[in-house]
């Protein structure tokens, strides 16, 4: 089970580090090289998805990723059509920060039979869009108003409600290419309130920023947009080291 893998990784390394692969932004000729670089840099797994998949080849992309790596491949769906049997698991996202019923439960009703048929492990996730200084694709597509950056108490109460509804993960999302990452104060407020692992993604542009999220309680860090620039690939190992704060015990 991929959820158990994530919990075990958090337990052994302090926190887990996932890299987002967007089929619209990562060309096929760079895919193999990038994944191999991530593997050598101690990345713990991959998310695959995006709010828009323009070329219609989502299944083929996921299959190619699985052919390249033995690390977990988890779908990060932007739409119902982003479900395929090649993935190891899927974040079953409910946009709990918004009030759009389609993204709270509507799309899930359509997706559930497909997930069951394709035998993909669903991981229920309370997805919270956080104000980041610009309108992100996730915010626009979902039609959901983000939680204000200066309202950590709203984020904490929302996350706790998601936990009480049975969500296994909480995802604090600033958005792809966000100007600002989720505030550290908000990360701490949410993790102090909640017992389930908290994912933080969007706008994390340095290993130091990733480490700060972990120091404030985040258990899974996600980066993606930052590595669309190949010049930044050499920093992947530094990101992983910043997230994995537990040092192995040498006997």
Steps between C-alpha positions, in 0.01 A plus 500: 500500500639838396344677797692268732815566299457874557446449873808278524709752307386778733587285799848408375606827335302759694306609191448383141597681181290462184561659160208594276517400135268705277444330161438839339833641614748211500595390150545131427864539402581641847280263701748212535790729590296695756360192675844338522638822648220502758567138594870569555407805709294299753152610391235279663245488218319685226168674461366511145235744387396856439192715481513476123624208288496644152639218287256230617778249564478476878487118513797466268700746708433314826587169334833642382579628848427156648726337240787723608474494880421262784416792731130555577303685233198678644238677289437861598176541304372823354202331336303174498676387182835496682462147633692205362590149608876549458528722809561359847256733674289812462446797728121504533480877533210687651539880484395563859620861494229591246126473481466367145301175543643354179846495656382404847308187391356533149803391296574230756175318426601480134855395581430234764381220266793568267749479786346170616506355149860599438606378847694813590553565871305814599645715778235741631651848517359827626625749241534859614585782261692778674530857373843531334514849352360408159207307355622143449370241256364286785304794638361599161405150385339402830306824528602513865597807698833440677549528873663840578871479584450694823226269636680195642210437738265444203748257345539313829126465556444391140776240517366362828153470348651305210675269745176445690330414170755221460760652269836319524707796381470879499649684202583870537535629143636838398474396134730426210735790439368685807664830586504404868501165677261411781599714803698313764261631767209339318685170464564498874143593586365213289751240618446597864127436455510184289624147557515390135803579279499843336630549145629843397556597137518799269749784492776312686808626319790413730615215725488744794134574432427125484681448831301779664173330402623176656620679814147640532344155480458410131548128440505496119655766275412528131690698238440508127495827310844597635663212313353583161824697466770239444755735659333427836530122480828503694304622805274193524742321733516809722119509517490132597765548769312801639176300524660183639608650830538167681854372459555122469657336801836344412577192708 
